[in-house]
Amino acid sequence: MPHYFNADFSVSKEWKFKERYSAQFRAEFFNIFNWTNFGPPPTLDPGAGAGGQFGCSCATPDVAGSNPVLGSGGPRHIQFGLKLNW
């Protein structure tokens, strides 16, 4: 089974306005290097056939549902956030 690689990255900046008010901007990147992490093959029985899919790791864990604990294994996701405090 291949190794699982996933790198996340976050950047934030906070601004203060007077004493009571502030704003925080965040940018978060999940799977920043966009590595594809494939799940295990659906079948290991060559007699089962499975439409020519024998031994093929063709889906990521989030699609195949084979291991929800492992992580998404899917493509890069980016999210931005702005928090205002008063």
C-alpha positions in Angstrom: 0.0 0.0 0.0 1.4 3.4 -0.9 2.1 6.0 1.7 -0.4 8.7 2.6 0.7 12.3 2.0 -1.3 15.3 2.9 0.0 18.8 3.6 -2.3 21.6 4.9 -1.3 25.3 5.1 -2.9 28.3 6.8 -2.2 32.0 6.8 -3.9 34.6 8.9 -3.7 38.4 9.5 -5.4 40.4 12.2 -6.1 44.1 12.2 -7.0 46.2 15.2 -9.3 49.2 15.0 -9.3 51.3 18.1 -9.5 49.2 21.3 -12.6 47.2 20.8 -12.8 46.3 17.2 -10.7 43.9 15.2 -10.8 41.9 11.9 -9.1 38.6 11.1 -8.6 37.3 7.6 -7.7 33.6 7.1 -6.7 31.6 4.0 -6.6 27.8 4.5 -5.3 25.3 1.9 -6.0 21.6 2.3 -3.9 19.2 0.3 -1.9 22.2 -0.9 0.5 20.1 -3.1 -2.5 18.3 -4.7 -1.2 14.8 -4.2 -3.6 12.1 -5.2 -4.0 9.4 -2.5 -5.8 6.4 -3.9 -7.7 3.9 -1.8 -7.3 0.2 -1.9 -8.4 -1.9 -4.9 -12.1 -2.8 -4.8 -11.4 -6.5 -5.4 -8.4 -8.8 -5.1 -10.1 -11.8 -6.7 -9.0 -12.2 -10.3 -12.0 -14.6 -10.9 -14.5 -11.9 -9.9 -13.7 -9.8 -13.0 -15.3 -6.6 -11.8 -15.5 -5.2 -15.3 -11.7 -5.3 -15.8 -11.1 -3.5 -12.5 -9.0 -6.2 -10.9 -6.3 -4.7 -8.7 -7.0 -1.1 -9.9 -6.8 1.6 -7.3 -8.9 4.0 -9.3 -10.7 6.0 -6.6 -9.7 8.2 -3.7 -10.9 7.2 -0.2 -13.5 9.9 -0.1 -15.2 8.6 -3.3 -14.7 4.9 -2.7 -15.8 5.0 1.0 -13.1 2.4 1.7 -11.5 4.3 4.7 -13.2 7.4 6.0 -10.6 7.7 8.8 -7.6 8.0 6.3 -8.7 11.4 5.0 -10.1 12.8 1.8 -7.4 12.0 -0.6 -9.2 14.2 -3.0 -8.1 17.4 -4.8 -6.9 20.6 -3.3 -9.4 22.7 -1.4 -9.0 26.4 -0.5 -11.2 28.4 1.8 -11.1 32.0 2.9 -12.6 33.5 6.1 -13.2 37.0 7.6 -14.0 37.4 11.2 -15.2 40.7 12.7 -15.0 41.3 16.5 -16.6 44.1 18.3 
